Each structure stands twice: as structure tokens, then as C-alpha cells.
Amino acid sequence: MRGRVEKARYPVFTRRALMLGGMKAALFAALGARMYYLQVVEGDQYRMQADENRINLALLAPPRGRILDRRSVPVATNRQNFRVLIVPEQTGSLEETLDRLHRIVPVSDQTRARVLRDAKRKRSFVPISVVDNLTWEEFARINIRSPDLPGIQLDVGQTRDYPFGPYLGHTVGYVGPVSEKDLKDGDGDPLLELPGFRTGRRGLERSQETTLRGAAGNQRVEVNAFGRVIRELSRTEGRPGTDIHLTIDARLQRAATQALRPESGAAVVMDIHNGDILAMASTPGFDPNSFNVGIGTREWQRLLNNSRKPLTDKTIAGRYPPGSTFKMVVALAAMEANVAGAAHRVFCNGKYVLGNHTFHCWKRWGHGWMNLDDALTQSCDVYFYDVARRVGVEKIAAMAERLGMGQTLLPELPGEKAGLVPNPAWKEGAIGEAWQGGETLILGIGQGYLLATPLQLATMTARLANGERAVTPRLVFGDGPDVEAPPLGISQDALREVQRGMNHVVNGERGTARAHKIRENGWTMAGKTGTAQVRRISRAERETGVLKNEDIEWRTRDHALFVAYAPVEKPRYALSVIIEHGGSGSSAAAPVAREIMLAALELDPASQRPRRVAAASEREG
């Protein structure tokens, strides 16, 4: 009986065993399938995720492109940056290590506070920058004492260097930390997010940022579960930024800056054939190296509060009435309109009356009978009052624009101002008043609303000297061939008359700049003086003749201007000079222009004559 019962239960047990075994088999099959899916089908994905946890990819900043002058002399380059880092977890006592470091190199209270703050915010094994831009001697002293400085790491990176300092500060500019605006306006370049990365802030460093920046490299490092670096796996260096070649001759730039000092002013030298800018100096200037290493509060305030505006590039952003340097424009407009030719004569008795207004000549008792050559040579105002009235404001404005005024000319440099060439439509729109006849007379001697930059005056002079092409200034050499400038479209006869008058200004017996002619090596220079009023001269001052600039406050003195080209026989260089509140163009601007032009001629590659400027520059450099 019992055996029959057990036999009846056996099939039931077998079925249960089979069911349980089948369920286990199905479970193991599912687990096997899942393992196959994870390890084989999705293996690459999880392997990549594991590597991402194990391997960190860091960007490497590329070397910034250099800026070179026309002779390939670096004016902005990179130098080694000796710096000190500290790893808090390795110090034992962070404050004690900082104290020991301070005994070797200065560690300011601000730096100390920053390091302690960063140590609390970051993981203890992450290096923190302590001091940058150490000298080699300082770096060596720390190296010698490194066994006594636990947690200190010495590092050599790169920083920007400007060998010519303030001589090219305005043109080259400087670099600075990435701002929030840079990140917002950027093109998504991850380099901008690198700690300590710097971008161009002013000048060419800013306008050529994309070219100079280059492309990032990368570094693959193995890290542990806490993120600490175990070893470097691979490194790919970035693509260095592209070098930029300028038309500037650093030697001439130095000479121009030295000729301007200690005055507040500007000078521009151009090649009249291709528009190459050989020098554009603005004084006083600033040293871009100060911004690169971190300018101090005291020095920054000194620059900001200086009444002579050292942070302003006066060559492109300084706007001044051109004064008598504008008289060539008026003369050309009159001759082109067949209103007053070279033989046109005007009697100057010191004043010109229009309606119930009297306009005065700079020479109180007048010049007598004047033709164009005489009027340019002696800078007679009455002659140009008469000519301006005859030709009219519209034709004068059109000629000024044809010669490069009232427009921006140099897109390579940010911050350039267009100046102002006024006309009736402009005055109606800007001021809401009608143009007056007397304003045309004032325009005729380069005063009134008329404003020009030194760059525009140099361009005007270059076009006058070239005579055939409307040459445009150029600061950066391009990759392609030079493009020929468009025709100037001015009568050659009219240009010759103006050129003759400019020659006599310097080399004539009665020229206003005859005291500053070039006598060396047979060279000759043609030019035009200019004096731009800053304040209105009262009737009492005019009647008593008390008009000396040295007797009044500097801010209210006249601006002194001079434009020139040389050599007269075969023109090559044009220049403009302005001395802010310098007084007379003949006494203040002309001697500076003479020194700069002489330097340009001596440095001319075609010249075989002695080069005192080149030798002096090489000794100083």
C-alpha cells in the first residue's frame, strides 16, 4: 500500500523538479543573455564610460602667434613664465608653507588670502597658483630651497611679452583675462574657458585675436576614483597661432616716439606708393607689459587721471581741426571747379569782411597781394577766405573726402574715429540749424566744425604727393598680392601747383617752416604748417596783440600741426604731426616732423647714406 502511494507521488515530484529546473535554466539563460548584451553588444559603450571615469581629457593652450615688424623683428612674442603652484594636501600646514615662501619671494597679503580661499573651495590635491612672472633668479632661489617647501610645485608656462614696451603699446595692444562678455560673444571655442587663458584686449591683439589664438591641444591622464592624476597617457600639442607681419618699422617707430616726447601728440609716417604705415606714434603712451603681468591700482589711476590721455591712441582716435594744413584741399577744390586758379590774386590787409562780420588773418597787418603759391608759402588766411567763399562748402567737402578725410581708413585697428567733414545737410541734421556763409570762410582755413585725425592728414598728404592714386593706409601685410589703389582723379596741373607751394613752405625764403628744412645729404622736404585754435580769441586780445600761448593755460593753447612729404624730387614718404596745445605749427610741430622725416629717409632701404638712427636703435635694442 505504502509503495503504491510513493509510486503515485513520484511523478508529481518529477514534474515539480522539472518545473523548478526549467525556471532555473530560464533564469540563467536570461542572466547569460543580459551579460552577453552588456559585455558584447553594448561592450564598447560601457568600456568608453569606464574609460571616461578612469581617463581625464584636458585642453592645452597653444602658443599665441607673434606680431612682427616689417623686418621680422618681434614686437609681441611669448616668453617663459616662471611660476609657483602649491598643493594643499602636501603642505602639512598651508599657512606655514606660505610663510616660508614669503621669506624667499614676496607673497602679498592679497595673494595669501586668495590662496587660502581657493584651498577651501577646491579639492586638496588640486594645484593652486601662488605667484607668476618670477625672474630667473627668484625661480632659482625657490628651486634651491624646495626641500624646505612641502607642497610647492615649480612650473614653466608662457606669457606675452612686448619687447618695445610703450613705443608700440597703442598699436599692438595687450592681452588680458577672458571676460564674461568674451564667453557670451565667443564662437564656442573651449579655449576661452581654460583657467588663466588670455585674449586680446586692445589694438592688434584684439582685432587679430582669431588669427593669433591658434587651436587647442589635449592631454590624456589616468586618474583614480578621487580624481587624482596617476600618470599621463598621451599628449597632443595644439596648433600655434599664426604670426602677423606689420608694415611698421620698429626703428622708425622708436625714433618718432622719441621725437614727440615729452609733448602730448601724435605722428604718422606712410609710404605714398602702397600705403604702408611705417610709424604711428602717440604720446604719452603706456607699457603693455604692465597689463600683461597685472597692473597695480596706483599705476592704473595714474593713467586714467593723466590729462594728456596716455590710454588714447591719438593717431586714430584724436580728432583735431586741421588748421592751415587743410588749405591745399581748398586750393584743389577751387582749381578743379575753375573758380580760382593758381594766378588768382587777393589783397590781404589782415582782415576779410563778409556782411557785418570781420574775419582776421594770422598776420595782424596783412600780407599784401597774394597768389596761390604766395598764400600757401606764407599761409595767408585772407586768401583762403576769399577762395572758400567762391568755391563753396559742398565742393570743399567733396575734395576733402576724396583725399581721405571724414572716413575710417584702417579696419585693422579698433577704436578709429572718422573725423568730420561738415556740410549744410550735416549741420541741419546734427544741430538743426542752417549753414551760414561765415562758416564756409572758417572751413577754408581748416577751422569750425571740421575735424581730422593724424592718420587722415597723413593719408591726405600721401595722396597729394602720389598725385595719381588714392592710396589707402595699410598696417598688416596680407596673404595675396597688393591691390592697386584707384585713380585719384585730380588734375595733374592743379596738383603741381599745390606741390610747388608746399615745397616753398619749407624751402622758400618766406616759407613758414623755412627754419626746419632738411639740409642733410641733399634731401629736401615739402610741407605745410598749421595752427588750430582751441579757444575763441577776444577782441581785446586781438587789439592788444596779447596772443602768446605760453602765457595761457596749457588746455587752452592752440594745437600745432605739420604735414610733409619727401624727398621733393622723388616722393616716397608722407607724414603728419600734431602737438596738442603746442602753439604754432612752425615752431612746435615742424621741428618734430623734420626729425621724423630725416629718420625715415636714413632708414630707407634704397638709401646708401649713413644711418645714424638705425645704429642708435640697434644699440638701444
C-alpha positions as a printed Julia matrix, in Angstrom:
621×3 Matrix{Float64}:
  0.0     0.0     0.0
  2.73    2.33    1.04
  4.7     1.51   -2.11
  1.77    2.27   -4.33
  1.36    5.7    -2.63
  5.03    6.55   -3.11
  4.82    5.48   -6.74
  1.83    7.78   -7.22
  3.75   10.74   -5.69
  6.89   10.23   -7.72
  5.5    11.62  -11.0
  4.35   14.7    -9.08
  7.85   15.22   -7.61
  9.42   14.75  -11.02
  7.18   17.32  -12.61
  7.99   19.83   -9.85
 11.68   19.18  -10.22
 11.43   19.67  -13.93
  9.5    22.9   -13.49
 11.99   24.21  -10.93
 14.89   23.18  -13.1
 13.31   24.81  -16.1
 12.78   28.02  -14.19
 16.42   27.99  -13.05
 17.55   27.33  -16.6
 15.41   30.18  -17.89
 16.82   32.48  -15.2
 20.41   31.55  -16.02
 19.61   31.94  -19.73
 18.23   35.41  -19.08
 21.28   36.3   -17.0
 23.57   34.95  -19.69
 21.71   36.83  -22.38
 21.91   40.01  -20.31
 25.63   39.52  -19.71
 26.13   38.88  -23.42
 24.17   42.04  -24.23
 26.13   44.15  -21.76
 29.58   42.74  -22.47
 29.36   42.06  -26.21
 26.56   44.06  -27.77
 26.96   47.17  -25.52
 30.57   46.47  -24.58
 32.07   49.41  -26.45
 29.72   51.85  -24.84
 30.39   50.72  -21.28
 34.09   50.42  -21.96
 34.03   54.05  -23.08
 32.13   55.09  -19.95
 34.62   53.24  -17.79
 37.46   54.96  -19.58
 35.75   58.3   -19.04
 35.76   57.64  -15.34
 39.37   56.47  -15.43
 40.79   58.88  -18.02
 40.51   62.65  -18.0
 40.95   64.73  -21.17
 42.4    68.21  -20.57
 42.84   71.01  -23.11
 46.28   72.52  -23.68
 46.56   76.17  -24.66
 48.59   76.67  -27.86
 51.41   79.23  -28.16
 49.99   82.58  -29.24
 51.09   83.85  -32.65
 53.78   86.51  -32.71
 53.46   90.04  -34.08
 56.47   91.08  -36.16
 57.5    94.36  -37.75
 58.35   94.71  -41.45
 61.88   93.41  -40.82
 60.52   90.37  -38.89
 61.62   91.85  -35.57
 59.2    90.62  -32.85
 57.1    93.37  -31.27
 54.79   90.92  -29.45
 56.05   87.47  -28.57
 55.89   84.77  -25.89
 58.36   84.22  -23.09
 58.72   81.69  -20.33
 56.54   82.33  -17.32
 58.22   81.03  -14.17
 55.53   80.44  -11.59
 54.87   78.73   -8.27
 51.96   76.36   -7.57
 51.0    74.82   -4.24
 49.21   71.53   -3.48
 47.44   71.98   -0.1
 47.3    68.27    0.83
 51.09   68.01    0.55
 51.94   71.0     2.74
 51.08   69.77    6.22
 50.43   73.39    7.15
 49.43   75.62    4.21
 49.99   78.86    6.11
 53.41   77.77    7.32
 54.49   76.9     3.76
 53.31   80.32    2.56
 55.32   81.95    5.34
 58.45   80.09    4.24
 57.85   81.03    0.59
 57.41   84.68    1.59
 60.93   84.67    3.04
 62.26   83.83   -0.43
 59.97   85.85   -2.73
 57.3    88.41   -1.77
 53.79   86.98   -1.28
 51.35   89.84   -0.81
 48.5    89.76    1.69
 46.02   89.72   -1.2
 47.76   86.72   -2.77
 47.89   84.91    0.56
 44.16   85.48    1.15
 43.33   84.25   -2.37
 45.35   81.04   -1.96
 43.71   80.24    1.39
 40.29   80.92   -0.08
 40.93   78.73   -3.12
 42.24   75.93   -0.87
 38.87   75.78    0.88
 36.92   75.76   -2.36
 38.95   73.18   -4.3
 39.97   69.6    -3.63
 43.1    69.37   -1.56
 45.16   67.74   -4.31
 44.38   70.39   -6.96
 47.35   72.79   -7.51
 46.74   76.47   -6.8
 48.69   79.28   -8.47
 50.6    81.4    -5.97
 52.9    83.78   -7.91
 53.57   84.29  -11.64
 56.2    86.01  -13.77
 59.13   85.34  -11.48
 62.6    86.29  -12.56
 65.09   83.52  -13.23
 66.97   84.47  -10.04
 63.77   84.2    -7.95
 62.86   80.92   -9.62
 66.34   79.53   -8.93
 66.23   80.56   -5.24
 62.95   78.69   -4.77
 64.39   75.64   -6.55
 67.33   75.56   -4.15
 65.04   75.81   -1.12
 62.37   73.43   -2.47
 63.15   70.62    0.07
 62.06   73.04    2.82
 58.84   73.93    0.98
 56.45   70.96    1.17
 53.63   71.12   -1.35
 55.36   73.67   -3.58
 55.47   72.89   -7.32
 57.56   74.91   -9.76
 56.12   75.32  -13.24
 57.24   76.93  -16.5
 54.48   78.21  -18.78
 54.2    81.02  -21.34
 53.19   84.64  -21.05
 53.01   87.53  -23.51
 55.98   89.86  -23.85
 56.27   93.22  -25.61
 59.96   94.0   -26.27
 59.31   97.59  -27.39
 57.06   98.41  -24.43
 55.43  101.87  -24.67
 56.85  102.54  -28.14
 54.18  100.3   -29.68
 51.67   99.99  -26.84
 48.76  101.66  -28.64
 49.23   99.83  -31.93
 49.97   96.33  -30.65
 47.7    96.48  -27.59
 47.84   93.83  -24.88
 46.16   90.64  -23.65
 44.01   90.14  -20.58
 41.82   87.55  -18.79
 38.73   86.25  -20.57
 35.65   88.27  -19.58
 32.02   87.2   -19.32
 31.33   89.2   -22.48
 34.04   87.22  -24.31
 32.37   83.98  -23.31
 28.95   85.24  -24.33
 30.07   86.67  -27.66
 32.62   83.94  -28.4
 32.39   81.3   -31.09
 32.21   78.42  -28.64
 35.97   77.94  -28.55
 36.67   75.85  -25.41
 40.0    77.64  -25.02
 38.11   80.62  -23.62
 37.09   78.54  -20.61
 40.6    77.48  -19.68
 41.72   78.92  -16.31
 44.25   81.69  -16.85
 43.68   81.89  -20.62
 44.15   85.4   -22.04
 42.72   87.13  -25.08
 43.48   90.4   -26.86
 42.08   93.45  -25.11
 43.28   96.37  -27.27
 44.99   97.16  -30.55
 46.07   94.41  -32.91
 45.97   91.85  -30.12
 42.21   92.4   -30.09
 41.43   92.84  -33.79
 43.59   89.86  -34.82
 42.55   87.62  -31.91
 41.22   84.75  -34.03
 44.4    84.6   -36.12
 46.75   84.87  -33.15
 44.93   82.42  -30.87
 45.58   79.13  -32.63
 43.86   75.81  -31.83
 43.89   73.81  -28.58
 45.88   70.65  -27.97
 44.91   67.94  -25.46
 46.36   65.78  -22.72
 45.02   62.37  -21.61
 45.76   61.44  -17.98
 44.75   58.48  -15.83
 43.06   59.34  -12.54
 41.9    57.33   -9.53
 38.41   57.24   -8.02
 39.07   60.54   -6.25
 40.19   62.33   -9.42
 43.88   62.44   -8.54
 46.24   62.19  -11.53
 48.1    58.87  -11.66
 50.01   59.22  -14.92
 49.96   60.93  -18.32
 48.8    58.63  -21.13
 49.25   60.85  -24.17
 49.71   64.46  -25.23
 48.85   66.26  -28.49
 50.23   69.76  -28.78
 47.93   72.47  -30.13
 48.34   74.37  -33.37
 50.22   77.61  -32.63
 48.61   80.9   -33.59
 49.61   82.45  -36.9
 52.31   85.12  -36.91
 51.28   88.58  -38.14
 53.65   90.82  -40.08
 53.2    94.58  -39.75
 54.19   97.34  -42.14
 55.65   99.18  -39.12
 59.4    99.68  -38.9
 60.11   99.39  -35.17
 63.25  101.52  -35.51
 61.31  104.39  -37.08
 58.52  103.92  -34.53
 61.08  104.38  -31.75
 62.54  107.47  -33.46
 59.09  109.03  -33.95
 58.12  108.45  -30.32
 61.37  109.92  -29.06
 60.96  112.97  -31.32
 57.48  113.62  -29.88
 58.45  113.31  -26.23
 57.78  114.9   -23.8
 54.87  116.53  -25.63
 51.33  115.2   -25.9
 50.92  114.46  -29.59
 50.92  112.04  -32.47
 52.78  111.29  -35.69
 52.06  109.01  -38.67
 54.52  108.08  -41.45
 53.24  106.46  -44.66
 54.69  105.13  -47.88
 52.94  107.21  -50.54
 53.02  104.41  -53.12
 51.49  101.43  -51.31
 50.05  102.97  -48.12
 52.33  101.06  -45.75
 52.3   102.7   -42.33
 55.91  102.81  -41.19
 55.26  104.52  -37.88
 52.26  105.69  -35.88
 53.34  107.13  -32.56
 51.09  108.56  -29.85
 52.49  110.2   -26.73
 52.36  109.83  -23.86
 51.91  106.08  -24.08
 51.7   103.1   -21.78
 53.65   99.9   -21.32
 51.52   96.88  -22.35
 53.74   94.64  -20.23
 52.2    96.26  -17.15
 48.76   95.0   -18.16
 50.09   91.58  -19.03
 51.52   90.87  -15.58
 48.72   92.67  -13.74
 48.7    96.45  -13.45
 48.64   97.93   -9.97
 45.86  100.2    -8.73
 48.18  103.18   -8.34
 49.54  102.91  -11.88
 46.04  102.41  -13.33
 44.73  105.52  -11.59
 47.75  107.47  -12.8
 46.97  106.52  -16.41
 43.26  107.26  -16.05
 43.71  110.66  -14.41
 46.5   111.93  -16.68
 45.19  115.0   -18.54
 47.3   114.06  -21.58
 45.38  110.8   -22.03
 48.09  108.15  -22.36
 45.48  105.41  -22.92
 44.13  107.13  -26.07
 45.74  106.36  -29.42
 45.77  109.89  -30.78
 46.81  108.74  -34.27
 43.37  107.24  -34.93
 41.13  108.5   -32.12
 42.38  112.06  -31.69
 40.19  114.47  -33.68
 41.55  117.97  -34.28
 40.79  120.96  -36.51
 43.45  120.62  -39.22
 44.02  124.37  -39.41
 46.12  125.6   -42.32
 47.13  122.06  -43.32
 43.65  121.99  -44.91
 44.41  124.87  -47.29
 45.68  122.5   -50.01
 42.22  120.9   -50.08
 40.55  124.3   -50.58
 43.01  125.23  -53.33
 42.42  121.96  -55.23
 38.64  122.3   -54.92
 38.83  125.8   -56.38
 41.1   124.83  -59.28
 39.06  121.71  -60.11
 35.91  123.87  -60.18
 37.66  126.53  -62.34
 36.76  129.14  -59.74
 40.2   130.35  -58.64
 43.33  129.14  -60.37
 46.99  129.49  -59.49
 47.04  133.05  -60.86
 44.07  134.2   -58.78
 45.15  137.14  -56.61
 43.76  138.52  -53.38
 44.94  141.57  -51.41
 45.45  140.78  -47.71
 45.29  143.72  -45.33
 44.85  141.48  -42.28
 41.07  141.15  -42.39
 38.2   139.98  -44.59
 34.69  141.36  -44.24
 31.55  139.36  -45.0
 28.3   141.13  -44.16
 28.68  142.58  -40.69
 31.39  140.09  -39.65
 35.14  140.59  -39.87
 37.45  137.58  -40.27
 41.11  138.08  -39.38
 44.38  136.83  -40.84
 47.0   135.41  -38.5
 49.3   138.24  -39.63
 47.78  141.29  -38.0
 48.75  143.86  -40.66
 48.29  141.55  -43.63
 50.46  140.02  -46.38
 49.68  142.31  -49.31
 48.92  140.85  -52.74
 48.84  137.04  -52.71
 48.56  134.37  -55.41
 48.19  130.65  -54.63
 51.93  129.98  -54.29
 52.39  133.01  -52.02
 49.31  132.14  -49.95
 50.46  128.58  -49.31
 54.05  129.63  -48.64
 53.07  132.29  -46.11
 49.78  130.63  -45.02
 47.66  133.69  -45.72
 44.17  133.29  -44.21
 42.54  136.14  -46.16
 43.41  134.5   -49.48
 41.67  131.28  -48.46
 38.67  133.13  -47.01
 38.15  134.56  -50.48
 38.73  131.27  -52.31
 36.45  129.31  -49.95
 33.63  131.81  -50.45
 33.99  131.48  -54.22
 34.12  127.68  -54.39
 31.52  126.89  -51.72
 31.25  124.38  -48.9
 29.93  121.47  -50.99
 32.92  121.33  -53.36
 35.38  121.76  -50.48
 33.74  118.89  -48.59
 33.79  116.66  -51.68
 37.51  117.29  -52.23
 38.27  116.62  -48.55
 36.55  113.24  -48.75
 38.39  112.42  -51.98
 41.64  112.99  -50.12
 40.68  110.63  -47.27
 39.03  112.84  -44.66
 35.76  112.19  -42.86
 36.05  108.38  -43.01
 37.68  105.45  -41.26
 40.72  104.16  -43.11
 42.29  101.4   -41.01
 39.96   98.49  -40.14
 42.89   96.59  -38.59
 42.79   98.84  -35.5
 39.69   99.09  -33.28
 38.73  102.49  -31.97
 39.41  104.57  -35.1
 37.26  107.68  -35.43
 36.08  109.05  -38.75
 36.65  112.73  -38.08
 34.12  115.18  -39.54
 33.77  116.97  -42.87
 30.79  119.29  -42.35
 28.3   120.47  -44.97
 24.84  122.1   -44.85
 22.98  118.77  -44.73
 25.1   117.59  -41.82
 24.54  120.78  -39.83
 20.79  120.7   -40.44
 20.58  117.1   -39.27
 23.03  117.28  -36.36
 22.36  120.75  -34.99
 19.05  121.72  -36.58
 20.39  124.99  -37.98
 21.05  126.34  -41.47
 24.59  126.72  -42.79
 25.96  130.28  -42.63
 28.23  131.94  -45.17
 30.81  132.75  -42.5
 31.14  129.06  -41.68
 32.38  128.46  -45.22
 35.14  131.01  -44.66
 36.14  129.35  -41.4
 36.14  125.98  -43.15
 38.51  127.49  -45.73
 41.27  127.77  -43.12
 40.6   124.36  -41.54
 38.59  125.53  -38.54
 34.97  125.39  -37.4
 33.25  122.01  -37.29
 35.97  120.35  -39.39
 37.86  117.58  -37.56
 40.56  115.16  -38.74
 42.8   112.5   -37.24
 46.58  112.4   -37.76
 46.06  109.25  -39.85
 43.67  111.1   -42.17
 46.1   114.01  -42.52
 48.92  111.6   -43.39
 46.66  109.93  -45.97
 45.73  113.3   -47.46
 49.43  114.2   -47.76
 50.3   110.81  -49.27
 47.65  111.27  -51.97
 48.85  114.8   -52.69
 52.43  113.55  -53.05
 51.47  110.46  -55.09
 49.31  112.57  -57.36
 47.82  109.68  -59.3
 46.43  107.09  -56.89
 44.09  107.33  -53.9
 46.46  105.31  -51.73
 44.91  103.78  -48.58
 46.83  103.14  -45.35
 47.81   99.56  -44.53
 49.13   98.22  -41.22
 49.13   94.42  -41.72
 50.63   92.62  -44.7
 48.06   90.42  -46.44
 48.48   86.97  -47.94
 47.61   87.96  -51.5
 49.21   90.36  -53.97
 48.96   94.1   -53.45
 45.86   95.67  -54.99
 46.49   98.86  -56.92
 44.77  101.9   -55.45
 42.04  103.55  -57.54
 42.85  106.69  -59.55
 42.83  109.92  -57.57
 41.1   111.77  -60.4
 42.58  115.24  -59.75
 44.15  117.43  -62.42
 47.93  117.0   -62.56
 48.32  120.73  -63.22
 46.38  121.54  -60.04
 48.43  119.05  -58.03
 51.69  120.52  -59.29
 50.63  123.99  -58.13
 49.85  122.69  -54.65
 53.09  120.7   -54.52
 55.04  123.8   -55.55
 53.5   125.79  -52.71
 54.27  123.03  -50.17
 57.87  122.97  -51.37
 58.17  126.72  -50.82
 56.68  126.44  -47.31
 59.85  124.62  -46.26
 62.45  125.64  -48.81
 61.29  129.12  -49.87
 62.76  132.33  -48.5
 59.45  133.34  -46.9
 58.08  129.9   -46.04
 56.55  129.44  -42.6
 58.74  126.32  -41.99
 61.94  127.55  -43.65
 63.84  127.26  -40.36
 63.31  123.49  -40.35
 64.3   122.44  -43.83
 66.31  119.23  -44.24
 69.89  120.07  -45.22
 71.48  116.64  -44.87
 72.68  114.59  -47.84
 70.9   116.69  -50.44
 67.43  115.66  -49.27
 64.54  118.14  -49.43
 61.14  118.1   -47.74
 57.86  119.79  -48.72
 55.2   120.53  -46.14
 52.56  122.75  -44.65
 52.29  124.28  -41.18
 49.03  124.53  -39.3
 47.79  126.14  -36.11
 44.35  125.15  -34.84
 42.56  127.41  -32.39
 41.2   125.77  -29.26
 39.54  128.88  -27.83
 37.95  131.99  -29.27
 40.29  135.0   -29.33
 38.63  138.07  -27.81
 38.64  141.48  -29.47
 40.73  142.92  -26.64
 43.39  140.25  -27.1
 43.44  140.84  -30.85
 43.72  144.62  -30.48
 46.47  144.46  -27.87
 48.28  141.61  -29.59
 48.48  139.55  -26.37
 48.2   136.13  -28.03
 51.21  134.24  -26.7
 50.34  130.61  -25.98
 52.93  130.26  -23.25
 51.09  132.9   -21.22
 47.82  130.95  -21.01
 46.75  127.62  -19.51
 48.0   124.53  -21.39
 44.48  123.26  -22.11
 43.52  126.45  -23.93
 46.62  126.79  -26.12
 46.42  126.23  -29.87
 47.24  122.85  -31.41
 50.36  122.77  -33.6
 50.27  120.75  -36.84
 52.57  119.94  -39.72
 52.19  117.68  -42.77
 55.03  116.85  -45.15
 56.41  114.54  -47.81
 59.95  113.8   -49.01
 62.14  113.71  -50.98
 60.63  116.5   -53.08
 62.3   115.3   -56.3
 61.04  111.72  -55.96
 58.5   111.5   -53.12
 58.45  108.33  -51.02
 57.23  109.2   -47.52
 54.38  111.31  -46.18
 53.86  112.26  -42.56
 51.62  114.21  -40.25
 52.48  115.57  -36.82
 50.29  117.16  -34.18
 51.46  118.61  -30.88
 48.47  119.11  -28.6
 48.32  122.67  -27.31
 51.79  123.21  -28.74
 51.09  126.67  -30.1
 52.45  127.38  -33.57
 52.85  124.67  -36.18
 56.05  126.26  -37.44
 57.73  126.37  -34.03
 56.37  123.25  -32.32
 55.31  120.66  -34.94
 57.7   121.4   -37.83
 60.96  120.6   -35.94
 59.49  117.31  -34.73
 58.39  116.44  -38.26
 61.86  117.24  -39.55
 63.45  114.77  -37.14
 60.98  112.03  -38.0
 61.25  112.54  -41.76
 65.04  112.57  -41.57
 64.9   109.27  -39.68
 62.6   107.78  -42.35
 64.97  108.85  -45.12
 68.01  107.46  -43.3
 66.27  104.13  -42.76
 65.09  103.89  -46.38
 66.38  100.56  -47.77
 67.2   102.32  -51.04
 69.4   104.86  -49.27
 73.13  104.2   -49.19
 73.82  107.11  -46.87
 74.91  106.78  -43.21
 72.1   105.64  -40.94
 72.56  107.2   -37.52
 69.01  106.25  -36.47
 69.48  102.58  -37.36
 72.74  102.42  -35.46
 71.22  104.13  -32.41
 68.18  101.83  -32.46
 70.32   98.72  -32.64
 72.44   99.93  -29.7
 69.34  100.64  -27.62
 67.58   97.42  -28.66
